[in-house]
Amino acid sequence: GVMFPPYSETEDGFEQQWAINHLAHFLLTSLLMPLLCNAGSAENYARVVNISSCAHLLGEIDFDDINH
């Protein structure tokens, strides 16, 4: 992830930090789902573990303008 990079947007128009720290993890997990479903067993589930921090407490989300 990244924290406080210079403001820039992805080709899709998302703010870079939001895209890297949130959307990229969702995309990766979504793309891995078919492999995860086939890799696990009834006794041992395949899983993705996401690790985070409490840095989200430093800011707020303006849901009316998600890029700022």
PDB file of N, CA, C and O in Angstrom, chain B, residues numbered from 101:
ATOM      1  N   GLY B 101       0.802  -1.185   0.000  1.00  0.00           N
ATOM      2  CA  GLY B 101       0.000   0.000   0.000  1.00  0.00           C
ATOM      3  C   GLY B 101       0.850   1.257   0.000  1.00  0.00           C
ATOM      4  O   GLY B 101       2.078   1.203   0.077  1.00  0.00           O
ATOM      5  N   VAL B 102       0.185   2.361  -0.086  1.00  0.00           N
ATOM      6  CA  VAL B 102       0.849   3.662  -0.050  1.00  0.00           C
ATOM      7  C   VAL B 102       0.128   4.554   0.952  1.00  0.00           C
ATOM      8  O   VAL B 102      -1.039   4.335   1.276  1.00  0.00           O
ATOM      9  N   MET B 103       0.848   5.563   1.434  1.00  0.00           N
ATOM     10  CA  MET B 103       0.240   6.511   2.362  1.00  0.00           C
ATOM     11  C   MET B 103       0.765   7.900   2.047  1.00  0.00           C
ATOM     12  O   MET B 103       1.974   8.128   2.048  1.00  0.00           O
ATOM     13  N   PHE B 104      -0.125   8.806   1.784  1.00  0.00           N
ATOM     14  CA  PHE B 104       0.169  10.203   1.469  1.00  0.00           C
ATOM     15  C   PHE B 104       1.048  10.391   0.233  1.00  0.00           C
ATOM     16  O   PHE B 104       1.990  11.182   0.276  1.00  0.00           O
ATOM     17  N   PRO B 105       0.764   9.681  -0.878  1.00  0.00           N
ATOM     18  CA  PRO B 105       1.540   9.958  -2.094  1.00  0.00           C
ATOM     19  C   PRO B 105       1.080  11.293  -2.691  1.00  0.00           C
ATOM     20  O   PRO B 105       0.014  11.792  -2.329  1.00  0.00           O
ATOM     21  N   PRO B 106       1.866  11.874  -3.598  1.00  0.00           N
ATOM     22  CA  PRO B 106       1.376  13.074  -4.294  1.00  0.00           C
ATOM     23  C   PRO B 106       0.062  12.733  -4.999  1.00  0.00           C
ATOM     24  O   PRO B 106      -0.102  11.620  -5.499  1.00  0.00           O
ATOM     25  N   TYR B 107      -0.869  13.683  -5.041  1.00  0.00           N
ATOM     26  CA  TYR B 107      -2.177  13.399  -5.637  1.00  0.00           C
ATOM     27  C   TYR B 107      -2.028  13.044  -7.107  1.00  0.00           C
ATOM     28  O   TYR B 107      -1.391  13.763  -7.877  1.00  0.00           O
ATOM     29  N   SER B 108      -2.621  11.931  -7.475  1.00  0.00           N
ATOM     30  CA  SER B 108      -2.734  11.548  -8.881  1.00  0.00           C
ATOM     31  C   SER B 108      -3.909  10.595  -8.995  1.00  0.00           C
ATOM     32  O   SER B 108      -4.381  10.041  -8.003  1.00  0.00           O
ATOM     33  N   GLU B 109      -4.369  10.417 -10.219  1.00  0.00           N
ATOM     34  CA  GLU B 109      -5.493   9.523 -10.471  1.00  0.00           C
ATOM     35  C   GLU B 109      -5.061   8.398 -11.397  1.00  0.00           C
ATOM     36  O   GLU B 109      -4.143   8.552 -12.202  1.00  0.00           O
ATOM     37  N   THR B 110      -5.739   7.267 -11.269  1.00  0.00           N
ATOM     38  CA  THR B 110      -5.491   6.139 -12.155  1.00  0.00           C
ATOM     39  C   THR B 110      -6.112   6.422 -13.516  1.00  0.00           C
ATOM     40  O   THR B 110      -6.819   7.414 -13.692  1.00  0.00           O
ATOM     41  N   GLU B 111      -5.845   5.550 -14.470  1.00  0.00           N
ATOM     42  CA  GLU B 111      -6.453   5.693 -15.797  1.00  0.00           C
ATOM     43  C   GLU B 111      -7.971   5.643 -15.717  1.00  0.00           C
ATOM     44  O   GLU B 111      -8.660   6.197 -16.573  1.00  0.00           O
ATOM     45  N   ASP B 112      -8.495   4.976 -14.685  1.00  0.00           N
ATOM     46  CA  ASP B 112      -9.944   4.857 -14.502  1.00  0.00           C
ATOM     47  C   ASP B 112     -10.540   6.038 -13.750  1.00  0.00           C
ATOM     48  O   ASP B 112     -11.756   6.099 -13.568  1.00  0.00           O
ATOM     49  N   GLY B 113      -9.701   6.985 -13.307  1.00  0.00           N
ATOM     50  CA  GLY B 113     -10.194   8.174 -12.629  1.00  0.00           C
ATOM     51  C   GLY B 113     -10.300   8.062 -11.122  1.00  0.00           C
ATOM     52  O   GLY B 113     -10.904   8.923 -10.482  1.00  0.00           O
ATOM     53  N   PHE B 114      -9.722   7.010 -10.536  1.00  0.00           N
ATOM     54  CA  PHE B 114      -9.733   6.869  -9.081  1.00  0.00           C
ATOM     55  C   PHE B 114      -8.469   7.492  -8.497  1.00  0.00           C
ATOM     56  O   PHE B 114      -7.403   7.451  -9.111  1.00  0.00           O
ATOM     57  N   GLU B 115      -8.601   8.065  -7.313  1.00  0.00           N
ATOM     58  CA  GLU B 115      -7.437   8.608  -6.626  1.00  0.00           C
ATOM     59  C   GLU B 115      -6.463   7.462  -6.365  1.00  0.00           C
ATOM     60  O   GLU B 115      -6.880   6.371  -5.977  1.00  0.00           O
ATOM     61  N   GLN B 116      -5.170   7.703  -6.575  1.00  0.00           N
ATOM     62  CA  GLN B 116      -4.156   6.654  -6.539  1.00  0.00           C
ATOM     63  C   GLN B 116      -4.128   5.887  -5.216  1.00  0.00           C
ATOM     64  O   GLN B 116      -4.088   4.657  -5.230  1.00  0.00           O
ATOM     65  N   GLN B 117      -4.146   6.572  -4.084  1.00  0.00           N
ATOM     66  CA  GLN B 117      -4.065   5.886  -2.796  1.00  0.00           C
ATOM     67  C   GLN B 117      -5.271   4.982  -2.577  1.00  0.00           C
ATOM     68  O   GLN B 117      -5.124   3.861  -2.091  1.00  0.00           O
ATOM     69  N   TRP B 118      -6.460   5.458  -2.929  1.00  0.00           N
ATOM     70  CA  TRP B 118      -7.689   4.657  -2.813  1.00  0.00           C
ATOM     71  C   TRP B 118      -7.591   3.413  -3.701  1.00  0.00           C
ATOM     72  O   TRP B 118      -7.940   2.312  -3.277  1.00  0.00           O
ATOM     73  N   ALA B 119      -7.116   3.597  -4.927  1.00  0.00           N
ATOM     74  CA  ALA B 119      -7.018   2.484  -5.867  1.00  0.00           C
ATOM     75  C   ALA B 119      -6.036   1.425  -5.377  1.00  0.00           C
ATOM     76  O   ALA B 119      -6.329   0.231  -5.439  1.00  0.00           O
ATOM     77  N   ILE B 120      -4.877   1.852  -4.891  1.00  0.00           N
ATOM     78  CA  ILE B 120      -3.853   0.901  -4.448  1.00  0.00           C
ATOM     79  C   ILE B 120      -4.242   0.221  -3.143  1.00  0.00           C
ATOM     80  O   ILE B 120      -4.124  -0.998  -3.022  1.00  0.00           O
ATOM     81  N   ASN B 121      -4.699   0.988  -2.176  1.00  0.00           N
ATOM     82  CA  ASN B 121      -4.937   0.440  -0.839  1.00  0.00           C
ATOM     83  C   ASN B 121      -6.261  -0.294  -0.683  1.00  0.00           C
ATOM     84  O   ASN B 121      -6.416  -1.080   0.251  1.00  0.00           O
ATOM     85  N   HIS B 122      -7.213  -0.059  -1.570  1.00  0.00           N
ATOM     86  CA  HIS B 122      -8.525  -0.688  -1.415  1.00  0.00           C
ATOM     87  C   HIS B 122      -8.950  -1.457  -2.662  1.00  0.00           C
ATOM     88  O   HIS B 122      -9.196  -2.662  -2.599  1.00  0.00           O
ATOM     89  N   LEU B 123      -9.035  -0.771  -3.778  1.00  0.00           N
ATOM     90  CA  LEU B 123      -9.550  -1.419  -4.986  1.00  0.00           C
ATOM     91  C   LEU B 123      -8.637  -2.533  -5.486  1.00  0.00           C
ATOM     92  O   LEU B 123      -9.127  -3.557  -5.961  1.00  0.00           O
ATOM     93  N   ALA B 124      -7.329  -2.356  -5.391  1.00  0.00           N
ATOM     94  CA  ALA B 124      -6.400  -3.381  -5.875  1.00  0.00           C
ATOM     95  C   ALA B 124      -6.533  -4.676  -5.083  1.00  0.00           C
ATOM     96  O   ALA B 124      -6.458  -5.762  -5.657  1.00  0.00           O
ATOM     97  N   HIS B 125      -6.731  -4.570  -3.770  1.00  0.00           N
ATOM     98  CA  HIS B 125      -6.889  -5.772  -2.942  1.00  0.00           C
ATOM     99  C   HIS B 125      -8.187  -6.498  -3.289  1.00  0.00           C
ATOM    100  O   HIS B 125      -8.229  -7.728  -3.335  1.00  0.00           O
ATOM    101  N   PHE B 126      -9.233  -5.731  -3.530  1.00  0.00           N
ATOM    102  CA  PHE B 126     -10.506  -6.335  -3.934  1.00  0.00           C
ATOM    103  C   PHE B 126     -10.353  -7.042  -5.275  1.00  0.00           C
ATOM    104  O   PHE B 126     -10.823  -8.167  -5.441  1.00  0.00           O
ATOM    105  N   LEU B 127      -9.700  -6.388  -6.230  1.00  0.00           N
ATOM    106  CA  LEU B 127      -9.502  -6.990  -7.546  1.00  0.00           C
ATOM    107  C   LEU B 127      -8.673  -8.261  -7.446  1.00  0.00           C
ATOM    108  O   LEU B 127      -9.039  -9.283  -8.028  1.00  0.00           O
ATOM    109  N   LEU B 128      -7.562  -8.215  -6.718  1.00  0.00           N
ATOM    110  CA  LEU B 128      -6.716  -9.398  -6.577  1.00  0.00           C
ATOM    111  C   LEU B 128      -7.495 -10.559  -5.970  1.00  0.00           C
ATOM    112  O   LEU B 128      -7.421 -11.682  -6.468  1.00  0.00           O
ATOM    113  N   THR B 129      -8.239 -10.299  -4.901  1.00  0.00           N
ATOM    114  CA  THR B 129      -9.031 -11.353  -4.264  1.00  0.00           C
ATOM    115  C   THR B 129     -10.073 -11.903  -5.228  1.00  0.00           C
ATOM    116  O   THR B 129     -10.280 -13.115  -5.286  1.00  0.00           O
ATOM    117  N   SER B 130     -10.726 -11.035  -5.979  1.00  0.00           N
ATOM    118  CA  SER B 130     -11.731 -11.479  -6.955  1.00  0.00           C
ATOM    119  C   SER B 130     -11.108 -12.370  -8.021  1.00  0.00           C
ATOM    120  O   SER B 130     -11.696 -13.377  -8.416  1.00  0.00           O
ATOM    121  N   LEU B 131      -9.925 -12.001  -8.483  1.00  0.00           N
ATOM    122  CA  LEU B 131      -9.252 -12.803  -9.510  1.00  0.00           C
ATOM    123  C   LEU B 131      -8.750 -14.135  -8.962  1.00  0.00           C
ATOM    124  O   LEU B 131      -8.641 -15.109  -9.706  1.00  0.00           O
ATOM    125  N   LEU B 132      -8.446 -14.184  -7.674  1.00  0.00           N
ATOM    126  CA  LEU B 132      -7.974 -15.422  -7.051  1.00  0.00           C
ATOM    127  C   LEU B 132      -9.104 -16.378  -6.670  1.00  0.00           C
ATOM    128  O   LEU B 132      -8.850 -17.557  -6.425  1.00  0.00           O
ATOM    129  N   MET B 133     -10.335 -15.899  -6.615  1.00  0.00           N
ATOM    130  CA  MET B 133     -11.450 -16.718  -6.122  1.00  0.00           C
ATOM    131  C   MET B 133     -11.587 -18.072  -6.811  1.00  0.00           C
ATOM    132  O   MET B 133     -11.765 -19.072  -6.116  1.00  0.00           O
ATOM    133  N   PRO B 134     -11.512 -18.157  -8.146  1.00  0.00           N
ATOM    134  CA  PRO B 134     -11.622 -19.488  -8.763  1.00  0.00           C
ATOM    135  C   PRO B 134     -10.534 -20.446  -8.276  1.00  0.00           C
ATOM    136  O   PRO B 134     -10.812 -21.623  -8.043  1.00  0.00           O
ATOM    137  N   LEU B 135      -9.314 -19.965  -8.120  1.00  0.00           N
ATOM    138  CA  LEU B 135      -8.226 -20.811  -7.626  1.00  0.00           C
ATOM    139  C   LEU B 135      -8.440 -21.184  -6.168  1.00  0.00           C
ATOM    140  O   LEU B 135      -8.184 -22.322  -5.773  1.00  0.00           O
ATOM    141  N   LEU B 136      -8.906 -20.239  -5.370  1.00  0.00           N
ATOM    142  CA  LEU B 136      -9.154 -20.513  -3.957  1.00  0.00           C
ATOM    143  C   LEU B 136     -10.248 -21.559  -3.774  1.00  0.00           C
ATOM    144  O   LEU B 136     -10.145 -22.435  -2.915  1.00  0.00           O
ATOM    145  N   CYS B 137     -11.281 -21.461  -4.576  1.00  0.00           N
ATOM    146  CA  CYS B 137     -12.395 -22.415  -4.470  1.00  0.00           C
ATOM    147  C   CYS B 137     -11.941 -23.834  -4.788  1.00  0.00           C
ATOM    148  O   CYS B 137     -12.446 -24.793  -4.204  1.00  0.00           O
ATOM    149  N   ASN B 138     -10.998 -23.973  -5.705  1.00  0.00           N
ATOM    150  CA  ASN B 138     -10.499 -25.294  -6.081  1.00  0.00           C
ATOM    151  C   ASN B 138      -9.362 -25.778  -5.190  1.00  0.00           C
ATOM    152  O   ASN B 138      -9.076 -26.976  -5.167  1.00  0.00           O
ATOM    153  N   ALA B 139      -8.713 -24.893  -4.464  1.00  0.00           N
ATOM    154  CA  ALA B 139      -7.533 -25.255  -3.682  1.00  0.00           C
ATOM    155  C   ALA B 139      -7.871 -25.813  -2.308  1.00  0.00           C
ATOM    156  O   ALA B 139      -7.112 -26.616  -1.767  1.00  0.00           O
ATOM    157  N   GLY B 140      -8.971 -25.411  -1.748  1.00  0.00           N
ATOM    158  CA  GLY B 140      -9.303 -25.818  -0.393  1.00  0.00           C
ATOM    159  C   GLY B 140      -9.989 -27.169  -0.339  1.00  0.00           C
ATOM    160  O   GLY B 140     -10.300 -27.775  -1.365  1.00  0.00           O
ATOM    161  N   SER B 141     -10.214 -27.620   0.868  1.00  0.00           N
ATOM    162  CA  SER B 141     -10.958 -28.857   1.095  1.00  0.00           C
ATOM    163  C   SER B 141     -11.966 -28.593   2.209  1.00  0.00           C
ATOM    164  O   SER B 141     -11.988 -27.509   2.793  1.00  0.00           O
ATOM    165  N   ALA B 142     -12.790 -29.582   2.496  1.00  0.00           N
ATOM    166  CA  ALA B 142     -13.786 -29.420   3.554  1.00  0.00           C
ATOM    167  C   ALA B 142     -13.117 -29.206   4.911  1.00  0.00           C
ATOM    168  O   ALA B 142     -13.664 -28.525   5.779  1.00  0.00           O
ATOM    169  N   GLU B 143     -11.935 -29.791   5.088  1.00  0.00           N
ATOM    170  CA  GLU B 143     -11.228 -29.661   6.361  1.00  0.00           C
ATOM    171  C   GLU B 143     -10.309 -28.438   6.412  1.00  0.00           C
ATOM    172  O   GLU B 143     -10.088 -27.865   7.479  1.00  0.00           O
ATOM    173  N   ASN B 144      -9.784 -28.048   5.268  1.00  0.00           N
ATOM    174  CA  ASN B 144      -8.816 -26.948   5.208  1.00  0.00           C
ATOM    175  C   ASN B 144      -9.229 -25.968   4.128  1.00  0.00           C
ATOM    176  O   ASN B 144      -8.933 -26.166   2.949  1.00  0.00           O
ATOM    177  N   TYR B 145      -9.912 -24.912   4.535  1.00  0.00           N
ATOM    178  CA  TYR B 145     -10.373 -23.909   3.586  1.00  0.00           C
ATOM    179  C   TYR B 145      -9.204 -23.082   3.067  1.00  0.00           C
ATOM    180  O   TYR B 145      -8.300 -22.724   3.822  1.00  0.00           O
ATOM    181  N   ALA B 146      -9.230 -22.782   1.776  1.00  0.00           N
ATOM    182  CA  ALA B 146      -8.291 -21.811   1.220  1.00  0.00           C
ATOM    183  C   ALA B 146      -8.803 -20.432   1.608  1.00  0.00           C
ATOM    184  O   ALA B 146     -10.013 -20.215   1.682  1.00  0.00           O
ATOM    185  N   ARG B 147      -7.903 -19.512   1.854  1.00  0.00           N
ATOM    186  CA  ARG B 147      -8.345 -18.194   2.319  1.00  0.00           C
ATOM    187  C   ARG B 147      -7.363 -17.115   1.918  1.00  0.00           C
ATOM    188  O   ARG B 147      -6.206 -17.381   1.596  1.00  0.00           O
ATOM    189  N   VAL B 148      -7.853 -15.899   1.948  1.00  0.00           N
ATOM    190  CA  VAL B 148      -7.034 -14.703   1.779  1.00  0.00           C
ATOM    191  C   VAL B 148      -7.101 -13.962   3.105  1.00  0.00           C
ATOM    192  O   VAL B 148      -8.186 -13.749   3.646  1.00  0.00           O
ATOM    193  N   VAL B 149      -5.964 -13.575   3.621  1.00  0.00           N
ATOM    194  CA  VAL B 149      -5.907 -12.818   4.867  1.00  0.00           C
ATOM    195  C   VAL B 149      -5.428 -11.417   4.532  1.00  0.00           C
ATOM    196  O   VAL B 149      -4.319 -11.239   4.029  1.00  0.00           O
ATOM    197  N   ASN B 150      -6.254 -10.432   4.807  1.00  0.00           N
ATOM    198  CA  ASN B 150      -5.888  -9.037   4.575  1.00  0.00           C
ATOM    199  C   ASN B 150      -5.414  -8.429   5.886  1.00  0.00           C
ATOM    200  O   ASN B 150      -6.095  -8.510   6.908  1.00  0.00           O
ATOM    201  N   ILE B 151      -4.249  -7.826   5.839  1.00  0.00           N
ATOM    202  CA  ILE B 151      -3.672  -7.170   7.006  1.00  0.00           C
ATOM    203  C   ILE B 151      -3.822  -5.665   6.820  1.00  0.00           C
ATOM    204  O   ILE B 151      -3.611  -5.146   5.723  1.00  0.00           O
ATOM    205  N   SER B 152      -4.180  -4.980   7.870  1.00  0.00           N
ATOM    206  CA  SER B 152      -4.391  -3.540   7.781  1.00  0.00           C
ATOM    207  C   SER B 152      -3.754  -2.857   8.986  1.00  0.00           C
ATOM    208  O   SER B 152      -3.036  -3.487   9.762  1.00  0.00           O
ATOM    209  N   SER B 153      -4.018  -1.588   9.130  1.00  0.00           N
ATOM    210  CA  SER B 153      -3.507  -0.827  10.264  1.00  0.00           C
ATOM    211  C   SER B 153      -4.600   0.110  10.762  1.00  0.00           C
ATOM    212  O   SER B 153      -5.710   0.126  10.230  1.00  0.00           O
ATOM    213  N   CYS B 154      -4.280   0.872  11.766  1.00  0.00           N
ATOM    214  CA  CYS B 154      -5.250   1.835  12.290  1.00  0.00           C
ATOM    215  C   CYS B 154      -5.073   3.205  11.649  1.00  0.00           C
ATOM    216  O   CYS B 154      -5.640   4.183  12.137  1.00  0.00           O
ATOM    217  N   ALA B 155      -4.304   3.302  10.573  1.00  0.00           N
ATOM    218  CA  ALA B 155      -4.072   4.590   9.913  1.00  0.00           C
ATOM    219  C   ALA B 155      -5.364   5.203   9.383  1.00  0.00           C
ATOM    220  O   ALA B 155      -5.431   6.414   9.170  1.00  0.00           O
ATOM    221  N   HIS B 156      -6.388   4.385   9.169  1.00  0.00           N
ATOM    222  CA  HIS B 156      -7.663   4.920   8.688  1.00  0.00           C
ATOM    223  C   HIS B 156      -8.279   5.911   9.677  1.00  0.00           C
ATOM    224  O   HIS B 156      -9.127   6.722   9.305  1.00  0.00           O
ATOM    225  N   LEU B 157      -7.852   5.842  10.922  1.00  0.00           N
ATOM    226  CA  LEU B 157      -8.380   6.761  11.931  1.00  0.00           C
ATOM    227  C   LEU B 157      -7.889   8.186  11.730  1.00  0.00           C
ATOM    228  O   LEU B 157      -8.437   9.118  12.319  1.00  0.00           O
ATOM    229  N   LEU B 158      -6.852   8.368  10.895  1.00  0.00           N
ATOM    230  CA  LEU B 158      -6.285   9.694  10.672  1.00  0.00           C
ATOM    231  C   LEU B 158      -7.098  10.538   9.697  1.00  0.00           C
ATOM    232  O   LEU B 158      -6.902  11.752   9.631  1.00  0.00           O
ATOM    233  N   GLY B 159      -7.987   9.936   8.954  1.00  0.00           N
ATOM    234  CA  GLY B 159      -8.714  10.696   7.939  1.00  0.00           C
ATOM    235  C   GLY B 159     -10.190  10.373   7.918  1.00  0.00           C
ATOM    236  O   GLY B 159     -10.673   9.530   8.674  1.00  0.00           O
ATOM    237  N   GLU B 160     -10.892  11.053   7.046  1.00  0.00           N
ATOM    238  CA  GLU B 160     -12.325  10.843   6.864  1.00  0.00           C
ATOM    239  C   GLU B 160     -12.603  10.616   5.388  1.00  0.00           C
ATOM    240  O   GLU B 160     -11.805  11.008   4.536  1.00  0.00           O
ATOM    241  N   ILE B 161     -13.723   9.988   5.082  1.00  0.00           N
ATOM    242  CA  ILE B 161     -14.134   9.762   3.701  1.00  0.00           C
ATOM    243  C   ILE B 161     -15.308  10.673   3.393  1.00  0.00           C
ATOM    244  O   ILE B 161     -16.314  10.670   4.103  1.00  0.00           O
ATOM    245  N   ASP B 162     -15.172  11.449   2.334  1.00  0.00           N
ATOM    246  CA  ASP B 162     -16.276  12.269   1.841  1.00  0.00           C
ATOM    247  C   ASP B 162     -16.983  11.441   0.770  1.00  0.00           C
ATOM    248  O   ASP B 162     -16.549  11.420  -0.382  1.00  0.00           O
ATOM    249  N   PHE B 163     -18.060  10.765   1.136  1.00  0.00           N
ATOM    250  CA  PHE B 163     -18.736   9.873   0.206  1.00  0.00           C
ATOM    251  C   PHE B 163     -19.392  10.615  -0.954  1.00  0.00           C
ATOM    252  O   PHE B 163     -19.751   9.995  -1.955  1.00  0.00           O
ATOM    253  N   ASP B 164     -19.554  11.928  -0.835  1.00  0.00           N
ATOM    254  CA  ASP B 164     -20.082  12.710  -1.952  1.00  0.00           C
ATOM    255  C   ASP B 164     -19.007  12.994  -2.990  1.00  0.00           C
ATOM    256  O   ASP B 164     -19.324  13.288  -4.142  1.00  0.00           O
ATOM    257  N   ASP B 165     -17.732  12.908  -2.594  1.00  0.00           N
ATOM    258  CA  ASP B 165     -16.605  13.114  -3.511  1.00  0.00           C
ATOM    259  C   ASP B 165     -15.504  12.145  -3.104  1.00  0.00           C
ATOM    260  O   ASP B 165     -14.541  12.538  -2.445  1.00  0.00           O
ATOM    261  N   ILE B 166     -15.643  10.882  -3.493  1.00  0.00           N
ATOM    262  CA  ILE B 166     -14.796   9.790  -3.021  1.00  0.00           C
ATOM    263  C   ILE B 166     -13.321   9.994  -3.346  1.00  0.00           C
ATOM    264  O   ILE B 166     -12.466   9.403  -2.686  1.00  0.00           O
ATOM    265  N   ASN B 167     -12.998  10.815  -4.344  1.00  0.00           N
ATOM    266  CA  ASN B 167     -11.601  11.030  -4.718  1.00  0.00           C
ATOM    267  C   ASN B 167     -10.903  12.091  -3.876  1.00  0.00           C
ATOM    268  O   ASN B 167      -9.711  12.328  -4.066  1.00  0.00           O
ATOM    269  N   HIS B 168     -11.610  12.732  -2.953  1.00  0.00           N
ATOM    270  CA  HIS B 168     -10.964  13.784  -2.161  1.00  0.00           C
ATOM    271  C   HIS B 168     -11.212  13.603  -0.691  1.00  0.00           C
ATOM    272  O   HIS B 168     -10.739  14.402   0.118  1.00  0.00           O
TER     273      HIS B 168
END
